[in-house]
Amino acid sequence: GGGGDHRRTGQIDFTVGAAHPAPKIPVGRGQEPFAFAENAARYPQVISGLRRTALGIVFSDPQIATIGQRYDDLDLNQVVIGKVSFEDQGRSRVMLRNKGLLHVYAHRNTGQFLGAEMIGPDAEHIGHLLSWALQLGVSINGMLQLPFYHPVVEEGLRSALRDAAAQLDLQEPILSAA
């Protein structure tokens, strides 16, 4: 079927990815299609499994990555947006790939990391790091306590996290590893 409501007929749809009729649900392209296919083959003995964090990557120049919630999904009254431009980011300049932006989204009152969108150098790698942090429930403060080597493009991520942290309405101070 085409993803419609088949409750009356008993027909079951196993729809994957962008074809899924639910609006605004970004789906990672990793292992989920295999889980859907396996459940379709096993039906009616389906196995519930882990829904991985949404991660989308476009292998363009510069690269594009979306992680978790996107800007259009956010309640802007409850969110802070940490930003960084890669135009003046050290490692990006040295590599002559200093074009792009990274926006990280966090809940204003809790500091919980919600998602990010990026166009710029090494977005495929930064996207993976952020999707892992999101799936593990790491906060903005938690990410700032992780190591950042110098000089690397990921220092741009640290700048965006610091920008978000400065906007949070938290009772406890944000700690940052040097």
Secondary structure, DSSP 8 states (H G I E B T S, - for coil): --S---TTTT------GGG--STT----SSSHHHHHHHHHHHTTS---------EEEE-SSSEEEEEES-GGG--TTSEEEEEEESTT-HHHHHTT----EEEEEEETTT-BEEEEEEEETTHHHHHHHHHHHHHHT-BHHHHHTS---TT-THHHHHHHHHHHHHH---SS------
